[in-house]
Amino acid sequence: VYAIGEILGIPASDVEGVATFYSQIFRQPVGRHIIRVCNSMVCFIGGHESVLSEIQTSLGIGLGQTTADNRFTLLPVCCLGNCDKAPAVMIDDDTFGDVQPAGVAKMLEGYL
C-alpha cells in the first residue's frame, strides 16, 4: 500500500480506501481458485451453512483461509445475485446455484 502510494504520488490512506472497497483486490496471497460462498439472507435461509460446512470439511480450511497446496481460498460474499437459485457458490468466474452438501465434492472436482 505504501509503495503504491509512493509510485502514484498519493497518500497510502487513499490506496487503502480503494483496496478495501473492491472485492477483487486481495490484501494477502490467495489460492489458484477462489471459492466465494454467498451468505446473504436468501442463501442463509436456503441452507448456505450446510454447504459452507461441507466445503470447509472437504478442503480442511475455514473462511478466509487457503489450502496448504495453495489451490483454494474460501471467502464469504454478501451476494452473488443468484437469489432464485439459493444457496449459491462461485468458484473463479463460475457460479453454481441450488448447491447441496451432497454435490460439493462434484463441484470441487472440476478445480482439482
Secondary structure, 3 states (H helix, E strand, C coil): CHHHHHHHCCCHHHHHHHHHHCCCCCCCCCCCEEEEEECCHHHHHHCHHHHHHHHHHHHCCCCCCECCCCCEEEEEECCCCCHHHCCCEEECCEEECCCCHHHHHHHHHCCC
